[in-house]
Amino acid sequence: MQLIFLDKSNLLYKDYGYVDADFELVIDLVISQKSTFNVNKININADIGDLVVLKECNYSYVGIIETINVSEDGKSKIQTNDFKEIFNVKVPIESFSGDLVAYLSSIINRYFINSGDSIQDLPYLTISKETEVNGSLVFGDDNLITVTELIELVSKTYEINIKYNVGFIRGRFSGIELIIYKATTGIKMKSNLSAISDLSISDSDEQVTNKVIFYPKKENTEHNEVIAYCLLTDGTISTNIFDEKRYSNVVLSYSCYSDSDYETLATTARSEMVSSNIDHSITFTLASSNSIFKPLNNLFVGDYIGFFTDKKSYSTVISQIKYKSNFSQCYITLGEYRTRLTDKIKILTKNVNSSIGKVAISNAGTTNLDGGEF
């Protein structure tokens, strides 16, 4: 298995090396995780910040080199971040109303493809939009947030996902295509699937918020009704308090809203309750020999899934996919709760460092576009 080293500025080939069996490839939705590859050579013609491509079956992993360490046995240990970490850069953000997918595309284009600085730009990067989301983002004045945070905002609210495809022309790397698409939903997986082993489930200590009630502020002149939203067991939300799919144990949250908040209440409620609903950690090993679930082929980090056990059903999200030493089995994590202390510290650090100000996202729906699978 080869690790190809490419120049970050133009995607030109620089070097290659064979990867030993003790590699670890990690893609994580919640926190930044490093992948590790031990390569059977030293004096690698690559720099920190350059790209690597690991081609395996129908999937190409693209990473950004963070460290290169040479060991005494004549090998190099390469640590990388996933390519999407390239967007972990703070940029000026203003309020916007319209197609949020187009807005994401324009932000990436403005700061990473056509910034006006030819040294900064990544000319091989292209963007494909396979869905539309009409809504609005309202930020405070002079707001700086990372593009990663912006993607996370829209993704969690509208179930939008981003993946990438490596292009080849006559055996040469020709470009990296970012694909913004409607995250896969409706996937159902049972815990007794024969391909699953080493199942572990950890729920957060906090109960899931499953009802949000909004009270009007006294200053309101247009909207003065009390509005309640309920989370249903299938992961959707409803204003029907008599819905049979409601949770029997009600966990409430109260908020006050202004006239300007009214149009965004459904999305605010959904964001709060869905985030609470995925506050668990379900980990298991999935045998790659199964013919139904193929990580990084038809299962991606950020896709939504229903996971069913004998005792409980979960509406959750694929938050981590990891391969270690081989591709015959995959380590899957569902939900955003983390049990490892180091991961908890990373999450706390991420939340403290986040500079997202006031944000409102209107709920106007999504439209799937016929883009096919890459």
N, C-alpha and C positions, 0 to 999 in steps of 0.2 A: 504494500500500500504506500503510495507516494504522497508527500507533502510538497506542493509546488509553491515557490516563493515568487511574488509579483511586486513590482514597483507600485506603490500606492497612488502616485501621481498620474500614471498613464497605463497601468495594468500590463506593462511589459514584463516578460519572463526574466527572472534573475538567477534562480537556482532551484534545485530539488533535492530531496533526500527520502530515504525509505524509513517508514515509521515502525518502531518496535511494537510489540504486543501490549506493552503496559501504558497505552494511551488512555486519555479520558476526555471525551467530548461532551460538553454541557451547554444546553440552551435553556435559559431561565427567564420567565416572565416577570418575576417579582424583584429579584436583585441581580446585579451583575455577577456572573460566575466565569471563572477562567477555565479554558480547556488546556490540556497538557499533552504534548507530543514529544517523545524521545526519538531523535533522528540519528542515523548511523554515520554521522560525519561531523567534522568541525570546520572552522573557517567558512561558514555559510555566507554567501554573498547576499546579505539582506540586512536591513536596518530596523531598529525599533520604529513601529508605526507602519511598516510595510504590511502587505497582505499575504495570507497563505490560503491555499485551496486544497481541501482534502476531498478527493473524488471517490465516492463509494456507492456502487450500484446506481440508482437513479437520483441520488442526492449529492449535491456538492456543498460542503461546509466552507464558508468563507470567514476567516478570522483576521483580527488585527494584532500584529505581534506586539506583546508588551515586554517580554523578557527573552533573552537568549543566554543560556548558561552552559558552559562547556564542562563536562565531567572528566574525571581521570581515565575513564575507560574509552576515551575517544569518541564520545557521543555528545550531542547537543540537546539540551532540554528547552523546548520552545513552549512558552505560555502565551495564550492568545485570548482576546475578547471576541465575542460574536460581532460580525460586521455591523449589525444595527446599533452597536455602541458608538459608532461614528457620529450618531446624531445626538449624543449626550453633550451638547454644546448650548450654552445660553445665548438666545437671540432676542431682539426686541419683538414683542407681541402686542398687537392692537386688537380691539374688539372687532368681531366679524359676524356677518349674517349672510347665509347662503349655503352653498354646497360645501360642507366641511371636508369632504375628501379632496375636492379641488383646492380648498384652502391649504390642507396639509401638503398637497403636491406643490403648490406655489411657494410655500415656505421652504421646502427642501430644495426646490429649484433655485430660489433666490440666494440661499446661503451655501449651497453645496455644489451646484452645477453651473450657474450663471451669476456669480457674485460680482463679476467685473475684475477679479484678481485671477489671472491665468494660473498662478502657482497654487492658489487655494482651491480652485475648481477641480471637480472630478468629472472630466468630459465623457468618461465611459459609463457614467451612471444615467439610467433612464427610468421613467416612472410609468407604470400602467395602472389605470383606474378601472376596476371591475364592479364598482358599486357607487352609489350616490347617497349622501346624507344631507338633507336640508335642515339647517338649524342655525343657532347663533351662539357665539362665545362672547362673554362680556368680561373684560379684564379691567383692573384698576389702571391708573395712569402710570406711564413710564415703567411698564412691566417687562421683566426679563425672565424667561423660563427656558429650560432646555427643550429642544425639539422632541426628545424622548418623553418628557413630561406631557407635551402637547399631544403626542401620539397616544399616550396612556389615557389621557382625559377622554378623547374621542372614542378610543377602543372600548373602554369599560362601559361607556354610556350607550353606545350603539352597536357593540359586538362587531367592530371592525378589526381586521387583522392585517399584518404586513409580513410578507415573505419575500425572498429574493431568488432570482434565477441567474445562473452563470451562463453567459453565451459563448459559443465556440464557432469559429469560422475556419475551415480547413485545418483543424487541429490546434488553432491558436485561440487564446482568450480574447474575446471581442468586446465584452461589456458585462455589466451587472445590472439586472433589471429589478427594480423594486415593484412589487405587485401589491396594491391596496385592494382588499377584497372583503366581502361579507364573511365574517368568521363562520366556520362550519358549526351548525347547531343540529340538534335532533339525534346525535350519536348516543346510542344506548349500550352500556357495557355491564355485564353481571359479574359479581365478585367470584362466582364459582366457575368462570370460564377456565377451561383446561389449560390455556396458555398463560394464566396468571399464577404467580407464586410469590411467597414472601410478603403477603398483604399486611399492611399496617395502617391503622386509622387513628388519627389524633384530632379531636375536636378542640377548638378554642374554649377557654374557660367562660367566655362571654356567650350569652344566649343570642340567637339570631333575631334581629329586629324584623318583625313581619307585619307591622302596621305603623304607618306614619300619618299623623293628623296635623293639618295646617290651619292655623287660626289667623284671621285677617288683622292687620295692624289698625289701630284706632284712626290713624291718619288716612286710611284708604278712602277713596271717593268712588271707585268703580267696582271693586270686588270686595264683598263683605261676608261671603259664605264660608263655613267651615268645610274643609275638604279632606277626606280620608282615603288613603290608598293601602291596599292589603297585598302582601306577598303570598302567592299561591304555591302549593307544593310542587307544581311543574315548572317553577322558576319565573312565571309571568306575574304581572301585577294587575290589580283590578280595583275598581271603586265599588264593586258589589260586595257588601259586607255579609251577604247570605250565600256567597259562592261555596259550594261543597268542598272545594279544594283548598280552603283556608286552613292554616295551622290551628290546631285545637288549643295550644298554649300561646296566648297572645302576648307578644313583647312589644311595647309601645315606644314611640318616639314622637315628641311634640315640637313644632316649629311655628314661628310667625312669618307671615309673608306680606310683602308690599304689593301695590298694584303692578309694578314693573316685574315682579317675580311670578305673576299669575300664570303666564304662558309656559313657564319652565317647571311647574310644580310636579308634573308627572315624571319628568326626567330626573328631577332632584330626588324624588321618592324612590324611583327605580335604582338610581346610583347608590343611595344609602342602603337599601335593603339587599340588593344583589351583592354589594361588597361584604355585607354582614353574612350573607348566605354562603359565601365561598371561604369563610374564615375557618378552614380546617385543612388538614394535611392527610391525603390518602396516597400512600406509596406502595408500589408493587413492581415486580419484575415481569416483563412481558416477553414471551418467546417469539422471536422473529419468524419462526416457522409457521405461525398461524396465518390463515389466508384472508382474515377479515380486517384486522387492525394493523396498519403499516406506518409506524412513526416516521415522520419526515417524508412521507409519501401521500397518505390520506389522513394522517393525524399530525397536527402542528401545534406548537406552543401558542396559546391564545384561543384555541378552538374550545367550544363549549360541549359538555358531555353530561349525560345522565348516568350515574353510577349506582347500581342497585346491590344491596346486601340483604341478608335475611332479616335484619333488624331495622334498617333505615335506607332511605333513598336520598341521593344527593344530586342536586343540580349544581354542577361545578365547572371548573375550567382547567384545561391542561396547562400547568404552570411550569413544568420542567420535563425535559427529555434528556436522558443521559445514556451514553454508551461508554463502557469501560472494558478495555482489553480486547473486545471483539464485537461484532455486529450480530451475533447469534441471539442475543437477548438485549432488551432495552429496559432501563430503569425509569419509571414514570412517576411523576408527582402531580396530583390533582389538588386544587385549592391553593390559597395564598398564605395559609398559616405555616410557619416554619418551627420545627422542634429543636434544631441545632442552635446552641448559644451563639455561635459565630454568625449564623444567618439572621438571628433575631437582632444582633447588634448592627448588622448591615441595614436591616429594615429601619431600625430606629435612626441611624445616621442618614439614611435616604429621606426619611420624613422630616428630620430637623433641617436638612440642607435644602429641601424643596422651597422654591421661591414663588410658587403659584399663589396669586392673590385672589381677589373675588372673581369667581367664574360662574356663569350661568349658561346652560346648554338647553336650547329649546327642543321639544320632542316633535319633530315633523315627519319622522319615518325614514325608511331606507328603500332604495330601489336596486335590485340586482341587475347587472348588465351581463350580457352574454360574452364572457371572455375566455371560457375554457380553462383547462388546467395546464399549468406550465410544469 
